[in-house]
Amino acid sequence: MDMEAVDFGVQIEPQYGFTYEHIRGVASEAERLGFESIWVSDHFFMTDDSLDVNCLECWTVLTALARDTTRLRLGAMVASQSYRNPALSANMAASVDHVSGGRLNYGVGAGWKEVEYRAYGYGFPGAGQRIRQLDEAVEIARRMWTQPKATYEGKYYRVKDALCMPKPVQKPLPIWIGGTGTKTLRVAAKHADAVNFAWTHLPEFFEERFKVLRRHCEKVGRDFDDIRKSAGLMMTLVDDPCAEEPARDSRYVRYLSRQNPVMVDTPEAVAEKIRGYIDVGVTHFILRFHYGDEIRNMRMFMNRVAKRL
């Protein structure tokens, strides 16, 4: 693996309580440290009792970051295809690509957080239907970005002579699809410029899922190697892995407890673990740090982990 091809991004979860000033500070430091990208999750709230917890809207934050940064690539990891009309999402993406000077990654997924769907009045069909909707939504986006007028008649979504002007700066505007399921990987094989698997799955899981993606690519005539592979890793860097972690908001802890374990280890050990992902073909890493401890971790990562790679 060509180590020059490996780079790193930072994930922000607005649902944890971020103010925009906090997010802008993380983005500014990420840019200074040499991170390649910054990513924002697409949620409306953390839990249904988060009455006093900020959750800034994803696309609004990305638009602001497009003006407050100069080099970082920007993206949703990942926007839910269900939360906005797909033609509107495509138009928004083209606009943000222009505002940022061609730095947007169009991160999109099938959607999963049922409590948000129910609260905001969206229908919540089964996973299979949401994935089929994702397929149609991405097809509409591609047509809107490349055709003078886009027309598409699907089972779930349709547009007729839809205009999107200006077209994106990037040609093509990169599509990143998040998700590890077999049906999602089938959609990725058709449409994705990159895939991201999150959070903190082991390299062996990536290796097995990449085999599935490769089979789907063969069926649709895609070159598997043309799709960039990304790993989403939750981590906390420490000098002593046995040290007790600081107390954290109980709602935050409960929310994280539903996900894969956070990687808590020394920079040396984390570097060795990352090599395992590189060995199976990962070239981009989206790093998610504990809320409020991002900048310390970012500095330690770039100074003591990235340099070892």
Buried (B, 14 or more C-beta within 10 A) or exposed (E): EEEEEBBBBBBBBBBBBBEBEBBBBBBBBBBEBEBBBBBBBBBBBBEEEBEEBBBBBBBEBBBBBBEBBEEBBBBBBBBBBBBBBBBEBBBBBBBBBBBBEEBBBBBBBBBBBEBBBEEEEBEBBEBEBBBBBBBBBBBBBBBBBBBEEBEBEBEBBBBEEBEBEEBBBBEEBBBBBBBBBEBBBBBBBBBBBBBBBBBBBEBEBBBEBBEBBBBBBEEEEBEBEEBBBBBBBBBBBBEEEEEEEEEEBEBBEEBBEEEBEBBBBBBEBBBBBBBBBBEBBBBBBBBBBBBBBBBEBBBBBBEBBBEEE
